[in-house]
Amino acid sequence: MASLVDNLNAPAPALWLEVSPPRGINPTPLLKRLSALVGHVDAINLTDNALGKVKMSGLVFAASIKDRLKIPVVLNVSCRDRNRFALKSDLLGAASLGIDAIVALGGDKIPPDADGRVIPSHDLNPFEMLAMIASLNRGDTGEGKPALKMLPTLVAGAVANPNRKNIEREFELLQRKAASGARFVITQPVFDLDAARRFIAKANEFAIKTMLGILPVKREAMATYLIDRVKDLSGARPHLDRFGGMSEEQVREVSIRENMALMKSLAGEVAGFNIMSGGGPSLAIELALQFSQWRKESGT
């Protein structure tokens, strides 16, 4: 735990890579791809049935990463899918496995084409889940029993959206998350330098570390999907529209170049970057390796 916290407080920006667990039961192919990141990233951030799509349990895949790759894991945990008993059990399990941090989030909406029998839980909201993590770290399971003999040491994080049009409302929510125990925040992907700096400055006021979301775009169709289907990125439309008419090779080249420029510009101002895999990990891994190399060469 100390290593992840120290990493967030270090002068050099931390580098995380966000990836979804595999769809099936075989973790080996994805673990093999992620093995290229050993010695380059400071943590793997695992999503939790992102976009309402069923994936392998993040807790199980996190255990595989810790065991086989020895890379720290930041585990997203959604309030959408579990009641408070299940959340507490998973959080204690994560602490037992040595998971390095937990990101408390509400969870994406269930898509219209999903199994119609899915009933979201929402027993807790992310603020209450952050408070739950703090209680568990004190050994309190909420049952009125004696404190746990061995205390969890989960580092709590949250999510935020610097692209929100009503940014003052986003800042109000960020302040509440910090007050509830969040020590870091992972943002939705940012493409604009001014928006990123505005958000970082406000997060610093609340003593919360910012891991900026960075999303390399693979092809024009991906940009179109993000514009049409991801409401949180409506403010980033001017950037995403620019990929219209480009070949896949051009989109990848421009996206890598612009994201590298953005990360270099902010490297001395932010706790770190969380590179998102989007439609697959290949481009995110490529960007992570490039930034890791730059980080080493520049001594940043």
N, C-alpha and C positions, 0 to 999 in steps of 0.2 A: 504494500500500500504506500509506504513512504516513497518508493521509487517513482510511482506515478505522480504523487503530489509534488515531489521534488522536480519532476519533469515539467509539470505545469508552471512551476515557479522559476525555472531556469531561464537564463538570458536568451538562449537559442530557442526557436519555436519548436514545440512538439509536433510530431507528424503521426497522425493516425490514418488508418484506412477503414472505411465503412464497407461492410459486405453483408449480404444476406446469407444465412445458412443454406445448405443444399435443399432442393425440393424433395428428394427421396431419402433413403436410409444410408447411402454410401458417402461418407465424408472424404474419402481418399482423393478423388480428382481435384476437389477444391483446395484441400490441404496442400496438395502438390503445387498448385498455382500460387498459393499464398506463401509457400516456402521461399519464393524469390525475395520476399520482404524481410527475411531474417537479417538482422543487423542494419536494417534501413528504416523501419518504422518503429515507433515507440509503443504502439498499441493497435490492436484490431478492434474496431467498433462493430458489434453484431446487431443487426436489426431484429425486430420481433414481429414476424408475420406482416411485414411492411406492405402497404397498399391493400391490406385485407387478403393477402395470398398466403396459403398454407405452406410453411417451410418446416424443416427439422427444428426441434426444440433448440433455441439459442443456448440454453444452459448445457445441453448435451454437446453441442458443437464447440462451445467455449472450452469444455473439458478436454476435447480432442486437441484444440489449439494449444492449450496450456501444456498438455502432456507431450505432444509430438513436435511442436514448433518452439515452445518456450517463449512465446510472445505474450506480453500482457494483454488482457481482454477487458474492454469496456462494453458491458452488456445492456442493451436497451430492454426495458421491461414495461409492457403496455398494461394500463389499467383496464383496457377494453375487454380483455379475455379472461380475467381472473377475479374472484372475490377476495376479500382480505385474508382469509385463511390460506388460499392458494398462493397469494402474493408473499405472505410471511414465510411459507414453506420454501418457495423458490429463492427468496432472499437469503434465508439461512443456508440453503443448499449452495448458493453462489459463494457465500462467505466460506463455507467448508471447502469448496474447490479452489479457493484462492483467487476468485474473480476480482479484478483490481478496482472496478468502479461500476456503478449502476446508474443508468439514465432513466429517470421516471418520466413517462409520457402518457398521454391519453390514448394514443393509437389512431391510425388512419380509419376512416369510415369503411364499413363493409361495402364493397362494390355491388351494384345492382345485379350483376351476373353471378354472384356468389350463391352458395347453397342457401335457399330461402329460410332454412330452419335455424340459421345462426342467430343467436340472441346475445348481443353485447352485455357484458356484466356492468362495468362502470360502478362497482361497489364503492370504489374510492376514486378521487380525482388526483392529478399529479401532485398538488400541494399536500394532500393528505398522505400520499405515498412517501413523499420526502420526509414528512414528520414520522411516518412509520419506520423508515430507515434509521432516523436519529434515535428512535426508541429502541430498536433492535440493537443498535451499537452500544446502548446503555445496558443491554441485557434484559429489556422489558418486552415480553411477547404480548402484553395486553391482556393477560389472563389472570392477573392478580397473584401470580406465583412468584417465588424467589427469583432473583435475577440469574441469568445464565452464568454458569461458572466460567466458560470461555467466551469472551465477548467478540462479536463480529466487528470488523473494522472496514465496513463498506464506505467508499467515497461516493457521495451522491452528486448527480448531475441532472440537468434539465435540458429542454430544447427551447428554441426561440426563432423568430422570423424577422430578420432585418429588412425584408422586402415589403413588410406590411404597410399599406397606405396610411392607416391610422397608427403611426409609429409610437405616439405617446401612450396609446393603450397597450402596445407591446411592452413598452418600458415599465408600465404599471405592473403587468404580469411578471416581468423579469424581477422586479423588486420583491414581489411576493414570493417568488421561487427562492430568491436568495435568503429571505427571512425564514423560509421553511426549511432551509438547510442545504440548498444546492451550492456546491463549491465551484462548479464549472457549468458552462452552457455550450451545447453544440447547436450551431445555427443551421437554418435552411441555407442552401447554396447562395453565395453572394457573387455578383459579377461586377459590382460598381465600387470603386475605391472610396468615394465619399460616404456611401451608405455603410460600408464596412467600418470606416473610422468613427462615424457617428455612433454606431452600435457599441464598438469597443470602449469608447469613452464613457458611455452610460453604464456599461457593465462594470467598468473599473470603479465608478462611483459606488456601486453596490458591493464591491469587494468580491466579485465573481469572475473567474477566469473564462476567457472566450476561446473556444475552438471553432474557428470559422469553417463553415461548410464550403467545400470546393467541388464543383461538379463538372468533370470533363464530358463534353457532348460528343457522341460517337458518329451521329449521322443526322441529316435534316429531319427524318421522321421522329427521332427522339426529341428534337427541339420542338416540333409541332405537338407531340404528345404532352410535353411539359407545359406548353402554353394552354392547350385545350383542357387538360385533365387535372392539373395540379394547381389548385386555387392559390396556395401559398406563394406561388411564383408569378402571380399576375403582374407584380411590380417589376419583374425582370424581363417582361415581354420585349422591350426595345433591344435588349441584348440577344435574346433567343431568335428574334425575327431575322437577325443578320445572317443566319445560316441558310436562309431560303435560297434555293437554286444551286447550292454548293454540292460537289461530289463528296462521297464519304471520306475520301482521302483529304480533301480540302478542309472539311469540317473538323476532322481529328487534328490536323496540323494547326489550324487557327485556334482551336480550343486549348490544346496543349500550350501553345505560345502565349495566349492571353492569360491563362490561369497561372503559368509560371511568372509572368510579369506582375500579376496581382499579388501572388504570394511573396515574391521578392520585395515588393514595395511595402508590404505590411509585416515583414519578418521581424522587425525590431519593435513592433507595436502590439503584438498579439501573443497570447499564450501558445497558440499553435493552430494547425489546420487539420480538418477531418475530410479527407478526400473520399467522395462518394462514388460507389460503383455504378449507380444507375442501371442500365440494361445489362451489365456484366462487368466483371472485374478487370478485364484486360487493359483497357485504357486508363483506369484508375491506378493500376499497378505501374504502368508505364510512367504516368505523371509522378507517382510517389518515388520511383527510382530516380527520375531526373531531379526532383527537388532534393532528395537525400544526397545525391552527388554534389549538387550546388551548395548545399548546407555544409558538407565536409570541405569542399574546396575553398569556400569563402570564410570558413571559420565562424560562421554565424551561430 
